[in-house]
Amino acid sequence: MVEELVPAQAAALDVFGDVCSHRLFAAERAVVDGAVASRVREFTTVRWAAAQCVRRLGHEPAPLLPGRMGAPSWPHGLVGSLTHCRGYRAAVVASNSSVSGLGIDAEPDAPLPERVLAHVTSAGERRHLAELRSADPAVRWDRLLFCAKEAFYKVWSPVMGTWLGFDEAEAFFHPADPRLPERGFTVRLTASASRHRPRAADGAGFPALRGRWLARRGILIAAIATSVGELPGGRPPAGRDEDRDGHDGRPATGMLS
């Protein structure tokens, strides 16, 4: 499914279930040493998927170890993103000569708990969600908005090297605008974050990013892929977040993956 949302130059693979036969690198095994069995399975399977993608691009797999913010570092010349949720794991990898940034996030196709919704959305986003639900109540727009912000964070993080709060970015969907991609969305920094967040190493601010989404087989997926030159010159990469709570590297109070 995820391959439908990213450029053709990217290698993408999703898995329903687990591939427990994959042999982790010793350094990867150390990361999940002592972890609960479910965590080991998802960690192993998503790295198996990533290894297949890396090979498709003509590279040899290397350990994908969490960086300073809990995100995996990719082999030289590659960019990528990982995600996993209940019953689903996915990886997307591309050459950095064709794609400058990748962010994917998957979540169960279920309503977002009210307490989480209040934490991750602005008043403007909640009005937007009400309009979307009125127009198409079959879509879990609240959970999808969460996915879109997660995908944005995974592109932001390696460029800017800092956390980003949910209140520092806003996501909007454009299902009825013929000028924009079908099943598309845009995520941008809020005005306050644009003023107060550090700028990239080249002095540029961080741009609004467009992405695509789908809902299928009980899973919601949001993906952002940026072209070469679309992102500002970055700070030293800190790695892309994989998923929060062992699904991404960020604390629940940050902008998750």
C-alpha positions in Angstrom: 0.0 0.0 0.0 2.7 2.5 1.0 4.3 2.3 -2.4 1.2 4.1 -3.8 2.1 7.2 -1.8 5.8 7.7 -2.6 7.7 8.5 -5.7 8.6 5.7 -8.2 12.3 6.2 -7.4 11.7 5.1 -3.8 11.8 1.5 -2.7 8.8 0.7 -0.4 7.6 -2.4 1.3 4.8 -3.0 3.8 4.2 -6.1 5.9 1.0 -7.4 7.6 2.3 -9.5 10.5 5.8 -10.3 11.5 9.0 -11.8 9.9 10.7 -13.2 13.0 13.3 -15.2 10.9 15.2 -12.0 10.0 18.6 -11.9 11.6 19.3 -8.5 13.2 22.8 -7.1 13.3 24.4 -7.5 16.7 24.2 -3.8 17.4 20.5 -3.9 16.6 19.9 -6.9 18.9 21.4 -4.9 21.7 18.8 -2.1 21.2 16.0 -4.5 22.0 17.8 -6.7 24.5 15.3 -7.2 27.4 12.4 -5.7 25.5 9.0 -7.4 25.5 8.4 -9.9 22.7 6.0 -7.7 20.8 8.5 -4.9 20.6 11.2 -7.3 19.4 8.9 -8.6 16.7 7.9 -5.2 15.3 11.5 -3.9 15.6 12.8 -7.0 13.7 10.1 -6.9 11.0 10.4 -3.3 10.1 14.2 -3.7 9.8 13.7 -6.7 7.5 11.4 -4.5 5.3 14.1 -1.7 5.4 16.8 -4.2 4.4 14.8 -5.3 1.4 14.3 -1.7 0.3 18.0 -1.0 0.7 18.9 -4.0 -1.4 16.5 -3.0 -4.2 18.4 0.3 -4.5 21.7 -1.6 -4.9 23.1 -1.0 -1.4 24.1 -3.4 1.3 22.0 -3.2 4.5 23.6 -1.8 7.6 22.5 -1.6 11.2 19.6 0.9 11.6 20.4 2.2 15.1 18.5 4.8 17.0 20.1 8.2 17.0 19.9 11.0 19.6 16.2 11.3 19.2 15.4 7.6 18.8 15.5 7.6 15.0 17.4 5.2 12.8 20.4 6.4 10.8 20.5 5.3 7.2 23.4 4.0 5.0 25.4 6.8 3.3 23.5 8.2 0.3 20.1 7.1 1.4 17.1 8.6 3.1 14.3 6.6 4.6 11.4 6.3 7.1 10.0 3.4 9.1 6.6 3.0 10.8 4.7 0.3 12.6 1.4 -0.1 14.3 -0.7 -3.0 15.4 -0.5 -5.7 12.6 1.4 -3.5 10.1 5.0 -2.5 9.4 6.4 -0.5 6.6 9.7 1.0 5.3 10.4 3.5 2.5 14.0 4.2 1.3 15.3 6.3 -1.6 18.6 7.7 -2.9 19.3 11.2 -1.6 20.1 12.2 -5.2 16.4 11.9 -6.1 14.5 12.4 -2.8 15.6 14.8 -0.1 13.3 13.7 2.7 10.8 10.9 3.5 8.3 10.6 6.3 5.6 7.9 6.7 3.3 7.1 9.5 0.7 4.3 10.0 -2.1 4.1 12.5 -5.1 1.9 13.1 -8.2 3.1 11.3 -10.0 4.1 14.5 -11.1 7.3 16.2 -8.4 9.2 18.1 -9.1 9.3 21.8 -10.6 12.7 22.8 -7.8 13.4 25.3 -5.2 12.8 22.6 -7.2 14.9 20.1 -7.2 17.9 22.4 -3.4 17.5 22.9 -2.4 17.3 19.2 -4.7 19.7 17.5 -5.3 23.5 17.4 -8.7 25.1 17.5 -8.4 25.8 13.8 -7.6 22.1 13.1 -10.6 21.0 15.2 -12.9 23.3 13.1 -11.3 21.8 10.0 -12.0 18.3 11.2 -15.6 19.1 11.9 -16.0 20.3 8.3 -14.3 17.2 7.0 -16.5 14.8 9.1 -19.6 16.6 7.8 -18.5 16.2 4.2 -17.2 12.6 4.5 -18.0 10.9 7.9 -16.5 7.5 6.7 -12.9 8.8 7.1 -11.3 8.9 10.5 -10.0 12.4 9.9 -8.8 12.9 13.5 -6.5 9.9 13.4 -5.4 10.8 9.9 -4.4 14.3 11.0 -2.3 12.7 13.6 -0.6 10.6 10.9 0.1 13.6 8.7 1.8 15.5 11.6 3.9 12.5 12.4 5.0 12.2 8.7 5.9 15.9 8.8 8.0 15.5 11.9 9.9 12.6 10.3 11.0 15.0 7.5 11.6 17.9 9.9 13.7 16.0 12.4 16.8 15.1 10.4 17.0 18.6 8.8 16.5 20.7 11.9 17.8 18.3 14.6 15.2 19.4 17.2 11.9 18.2 18.6 8.7 19.7 17.3 5.5 20.0 19.4 2.1 19.2 18.0 1.1 22.8 18.6 3.9 24.0 16.4 2.5 22.6 13.1 -0.9 22.5 11.6 -2.3 19.9 9.0 -5.0 20.5 6.5 -6.6 18.2 4.0 -7.7 19.2 0.5 -10.0 16.4 -0.7 -12.1 18.7 -2.9 -9.5 21.0 -4.4 -8.9 20.0 -8.1 -5.6 21.9 -8.1 -4.1 19.7 -5.4 -3.4 15.9 -5.3 -6.4 13.6 -4.5 -6.2 12.4 -1.0 -3.6 15.0 -0.2 -2.7 17.2 2.7 -0.5 20.1 3.7 1.4 20.5 6.9 3.0 23.8 7.8 4.6 25.4 10.9 2.4 27.7 12.8 3.2 31.4 12.7 4.6 31.3 16.2 6.8 28.3 15.5 8.1 30.0 12.3 9.1 33.0 14.3 10.7 31.3 17.2 12.1 28.0 15.9 15.8 27.9 14.9 16.4 28.2 11.2 18.2 25.7 9.2 22.0 25.8 8.8 21.7 27.7 5.5 19.5 30.3 7.2 16.3 29.2 5.5 13.0 28.6 7.3 11.2 25.2 7.0 8.7 25.0 4.2 5.1 23.8 4.2 5.1 20.2 2.9 2.5 18.3 0.9 1.7 14.6 1.4 -0.7 11.9 0.4 -2.7 9.4 2.4 -4.8 6.3 2.1 -7.1 4.2 4.2 -7.2 0.4 3.5 -7.4 -2.9 5.3 -8.0 -1.2 8.7 -4.9 1.0 8.4 -4.4 4.7 7.8 -1.1 5.8 6.2 0.2 9.3 5.6 3.4 9.9 3.6 5.5 12.9 2.6 8.4 12.8 0.1 10.3 15.9 -0.7 12.2 16.6 -3.9 15.9 17.5 -4.1 16.2 21.2 -3.2 12.8 21.4 -1.5 14.2 21.3 2.0 16.6 23.9 3.5 20.2 23.1 4.2 20.1 21.2 7.4 21.8 20.8 10.7 23.8 17.6 11.3 21.2 14.7 10.9 19.8 13.3 14.1 17.9 10.6 12.3 14.3 10.1 11.4 11.9 8.9 14.0 10.6 5.4 13.6 7.6 5.5 15.8 6.6 6.7 19.2 6.3 4.4 22.2 8.5 1.9 20.3 6.8 3.0 17.3 8.7 6.3 17.3 11.5 7.7 19.3 9.7 10.7 20.8 8.1 11.1 24.2 4.3 11.3 24.2 4.5 15.0 24.9 6.4 15.8 21.7 5.3 15.4 18.2 5.1 11.8 17.7 5.7 9.2 15.1 
